[in-house]
Amino acid sequence: MNEKKIVVALGRNAFGTLFPEQKKAVAKAASAIADLVEERYQIAITFSNGPQVGMLHTAMTEFSRLSPEYTVAPMSVCGALSQGYIGYDLQNAIRTELLDRGIFKPVSTVITQVRVDPFDEAFSEPSKVIGRYMSEDEANAEVAKGNYVVKEEKGYRRIVAAPKPIDIYEIDAIRALLDANQLVIAAGGGGIPVLQQGTRLKGASAVIEKDLTAARMADMVDASVLLFLTGTEKVALNYRKPDEIFLDHLTVEEARKYMEEGQFEAGSMLPKIEASIEFVSACPDRKAVITDLSKAKEGLSGKTGTVITAV
């Protein structure tokens, strides 16, 4: 029996923005995950929630605007809501796919809180645009509350910090579920960012980069592989240019070199490369794999995808 632990990070292509789209998309993700279950890996899954958390934030803000007696939901609450409803769809889709293949394996979603540093420089340099478009008056009201806004072509939008993950509070539960041979969905959207204040955890107005949290979770459960399932089969140099080159393998040294050259797009491939470097650098026996969602099994077996190793 293959008892290796793997952490699978599902990119935004695994989910649609609208509810009907998401239902169809998670079925494809479930099929890819079931292929890996058949290979008898212990699997923890995390996922992107960018469009969904923005949709929830917009909906809750509009609701408070139409019904002033209700307050605007904080970003941390929107993150928790997105973890719950995406996890609900995903775990049910995986359960169905497994049962259709004659496999009984419990699937659990863990609402996950991730500690961030209140002094992280990201809080003074927010970078994640989120939520609805606002008028200038509404934007000024947000600024008066201490929030950041950015002006775009269609209007103003909130912009929040993207601090680095430090610790995962529910990691013991995640480990216990993996050891009980359950499939675990955790740290969705990078986890709910929280600040530790004594015994209290306070939600932060931020979003955490999902790929960095995936690397942290993979390290904390001692996974052997960190698998990024995205919209491209392999990492490329000179992406979408005439001299584009697809890569089968990258060492940490090579990955850092290409990062310095600006080869990887921020908010897309760059965080996956950064997370891969962090994960494999901690242990020479580990590897990270980046490939397309439809190629999960082939990527894990080394038949396609880009493999990142320490050397």
C-alpha positions in Angstrom: 0.0 0.0 0.0 1.3 3.4 -0.9 1.1 5.4 2.4 2.7 8.6 1.1 1.0 11.8 2.1 0.3 14.4 -0.6 -1.2 17.8 -0.5 -3.2 18.8 -3.6 -3.7 22.5 -4.3 -6.6 23.1 -6.7 -6.4 26.3 -8.7 -9.3 28.5 -9.6 -9.9 26.5 -12.9 -11.3 23.8 -10.7 -14.3 26.0 -9.8 -16.7 28.2 -11.6 -17.6 31.7 -10.4 -21.3 31.0 -10.3 -23.0 28.2 -8.4 -24.1 26.1 -11.4 -20.6 26.5 -12.9 -19.0 25.3 -9.7 -21.2 22.2 -9.5 -20.0 21.2 -12.9 -16.3 22.1 -12.3 -16.0 20.3 -9.0 -17.1 17.1 -10.7 -14.0 17.3 -12.9 -11.8 18.0 -9.8 -13.4 15.1 -8.0 -12.5 12.7 -10.9 -8.9 13.8 -10.7 -8.8 13.4 -6.9 -10.4 9.9 -7.2 -7.6 8.9 -9.6 -5.1 9.7 -6.8 -7.2 7.9 -4.2 -7.0 4.8 -6.4 -3.2 5.1 -6.2 -3.6 4.8 -2.4 -2.2 8.1 -1.3 -3.2 9.9 1.9 -4.6 13.2 0.5 -5.2 16.6 1.9 -6.7 19.2 -0.4 -6.7 23.0 -0.4 -8.3 25.2 -3.0 -8.5 28.7 -4.5 -11.4 30.9 -3.5 -10.6 34.3 -5.1 -13.8 34.8 -7.2 -16.0 33.2 -4.5 -14.8 35.3 -1.5 -15.1 38.4 -3.6 -18.7 37.4 -4.5 -19.5 36.8 -0.9 -18.0 40.1 0.2 -19.9 42.0 -2.5 -23.2 40.2 -1.6 -22.8 40.9 2.1 -21.9 44.5 1.5 -24.9 45.1 -0.7 -27.1 43.4 1.8 -26.0 45.8 4.6 -26.4 48.7 2.2 -30.0 47.7 1.5 -30.7 46.8 5.1 -28.7 49.3 7.2 -29.5 47.5 10.4 -27.2 44.7 9.4 -23.4 45.3 9.5 -21.0 44.5 6.7 -19.4 41.0 7.1 -15.7 41.2 7.8 -13.3 39.6 5.3 -12.5 36.8 7.7 -16.2 35.8 7.8 -16.4 35.9 4.0 -13.3 33.6 4.0 -15.0 31.2 6.4 -18.2 31.2 4.3 -16.3 30.4 1.1 -14.4 27.6 2.8 -17.7 26.1 3.9 -19.7 26.2 0.7 -16.8 25.3 -1.6 -15.8 22.5 0.8 -19.4 21.3 0.8 -19.6 21.0 -3.0 -16.2 19.5 -3.3 -16.5 16.9 -0.5 -19.9 15.7 -1.9 -18.6 15.5 -5.5 -15.5 13.5 -4.3 -17.7 11.2 -2.2 -20.0 10.5 -5.1 -17.1 9.9 -7.5 -15.5 7.5 -5.0 -18.7 5.5 -4.4 -19.3 5.3 -8.1 -15.9 3.6 -8.3 -16.8 1.2 -5.4 -14.5 3.1 -2.9 -15.7 4.0 0.5 -13.5 6.7 2.0 -14.8 9.4 4.3 -14.3 13.0 3.1 -14.2 15.9 5.6 -13.9 19.6 5.3 -12.1 21.5 8.1 -12.8 25.2 8.5 -9.2 26.3 9.0 -7.7 29.4 10.7 -4.2 30.4 9.7 -2.0 32.7 11.9 -0.5 35.8 10.3 2.0 38.3 11.7 0.3 41.7 12.6 3.7 43.3 11.6 3.8 41.7 8.2 4.7 44.4 5.7 1.8 43.3 3.6 -0.6 45.1 5.9 1.0 48.4 4.9 1.3 47.5 1.2 -2.1 45.7 0.4 -2.1 44.0 -3.0 -5.3 41.9 -3.4 -8.2 43.8 -5.1 -11.5 42.4 -4.0 -15.3 43.0 -4.0 -17.6 45.3 -5.8 -17.0 48.6 -7.6 -17.8 51.7 -5.5 -18.5 55.3 -6.1 -16.0 57.9 -5.0 -18.2 58.8 -2.0 -18.3 55.1 -1.0 -14.6 54.8 -1.5 -13.9 57.8 0.7 -16.1 56.2 3.4 -14.0 53.1 3.3 -10.8 55.1 3.6 -12.4 56.9 6.6 -12.8 53.5 8.3 -9.1 52.7 7.8 -9.5 50.5 4.7 -7.5 50.8 1.5 -9.1 51.4 -1.9 -7.8 51.5 -5.4 -9.2 53.3 -8.4 -9.8 51.2 -11.6 -11.4 52.1 -14.9 -15.0 51.2 -13.7 -14.7 52.7 -10.3 -13.1 52.1 -6.9 -12.5 48.8 -5.1 -11.3 47.5 -1.8 -7.7 46.3 -1.7 -6.5 44.1 1.2 -3.3 42.7 2.5 -1.8 39.3 1.5 0.3 38.4 4.5 2.3 35.2 4.7 1.0 32.2 6.6 2.8 31.3 9.9 0.8 28.6 11.6 -2.3 26.5 11.0 -4.4 26.2 14.1 -6.4 23.1 13.1 -3.3 21.1 11.9 -3.7 18.5 14.6 -7.2 17.8 13.4 -6.0 17.6 9.8 -3.2 15.1 10.8 -5.7 13.0 12.8 -8.1 12.7 9.9 -5.2 11.8 7.5 -4.0 9.1 10.0 -7.6 7.8 10.1 -7.4 7.3 6.3 -9.9 10.1 5.6 -9.5 12.5 2.7 -9.2 16.0 4.1 -10.2 19.4 2.6 -8.6 22.2 4.6 -7.2 25.7 4.5 -9.4 26.7 1.6 -8.4 30.0 0.0 -5.2 30.0 2.0 -7.2 29.7 5.3 -8.9 32.3 7.4 -6.3 34.9 8.3 -6.2 35.5 12.1 -4.2 37.5 14.6 -3.4 35.8 17.9 -4.3 38.0 20.8 -3.7 36.0 24.0 -6.2 33.2 23.9 -8.3 35.0 21.3 -8.0 34.7 17.5 -9.1 37.8 15.7 -9.9 37.8 12.0 -7.7 39.9 9.9 -8.9 42.1 6.9 -6.7 40.1 4.5 -6.4 37.1 2.2 -3.6 34.6 2.3 -2.0 33.3 -0.9 -3.4 29.8 -1.2 -0.2 28.3 -2.6 1.9 29.4 0.3 -0.5 27.9 2.8 -0.6 24.7 0.8 3.2 24.5 1.2 2.9 25.2 4.9 0.3 22.6 5.4 2.3 20.1 3.3 5.3 20.7 5.5 3.3 20.4 8.8 1.7 17.0 7.8 5.1 15.8 6.5 3.8 15.2 2.9 6.2 13.8 0.3 4.6 15.6 -2.6 3.0 19.0 -3.1 0.8 18.8 -6.2 -0.5 22.0 -7.9 -3.3 21.4 -10.3 -3.8 24.4 -12.4 -4.7 25.4 -16.0 -1.4 24.6 -17.7 0.3 21.2 -18.2 3.9 22.5 -17.5 5.7 25.6 -16.3 7.0 27.7 -19.2 9.7 30.2 -19.7 8.8 33.2 -22.0 5.2 32.4 -21.3 2.9 32.8 -24.3 5.7 34.3 -26.4 7.0 32.9 -29.7 10.1 31.5 -27.9 8.1 29.8 -25.2 9.9 26.8 -23.6 8.1 24.2 -21.4 10.0 22.8 -18.5 10.0 19.2 -17.3 12.2 19.8 -14.2 13.4 22.6 -12.1 15.9 22.7 -9.2 15.5 25.2 -6.4 18.6 27.1 -7.7 17.1 27.2 -11.3 13.7 28.3 -10.0 15.2 31.1 -8.0 17.2 32.2 -11.0 14.1 32.4 -13.2 12.2 34.2 -10.5 14.9 36.9 -10.4 14.6 37.2 -14.2 10.9 37.9 -13.8 9.8 34.8 -15.7 6.8 34.0 -13.5 3.7 36.1 -13.4 2.7 37.5 -10.0 -0.6 36.2 -8.7 -0.4 33.2 -11.1 2.7 31.0 -11.5 5.0 33.0 -9.2 3.3 31.9 -5.9 3.4 28.3 -7.0 7.1 28.5 -7.6 7.7 30.3 -4.3 5.7 27.7 -2.5 7.4 24.8 -4.2 10.8 26.2 -3.3 9.8 26.6 0.4 8.4 23.0 0.5 11.2 21.1 -1.2 14.0 23.2 0.5 13.0 21.9 3.9 13.7 18.2 2.9 15.7 16.8 0.0 13.4 13.8 -0.5 10.4 16.0 -1.3 9.1 17.2 -4.6 6.5 19.6 -5.9 4.6 19.1 -9.2 2.8 21.6 -11.2 0.4 20.4 -13.9 -3.0 20.6 -15.4 -6.1 19.4 -13.5 -6.8 16.8 -16.1 -3.2 15.4 -15.8 -3.1 14.9 -12.1 -2.4 11.1 -12.1 0.2 11.5 -15.0 1.9 14.4 -13.2 2.2 12.5 -10.0 3.7 9.5 -11.7 6.2 11.7 -13.6 4.8 11.3 -17.1 4.0 15.0 -17.5 4.0 18.3 -15.6 7.0 20.2 -14.1 8.7 18.7 -11.1 10.6 20.9 -8.7 13.2 19.3 -6.5 15.9 20.5 -4.1 18.7 19.6 -6.5 
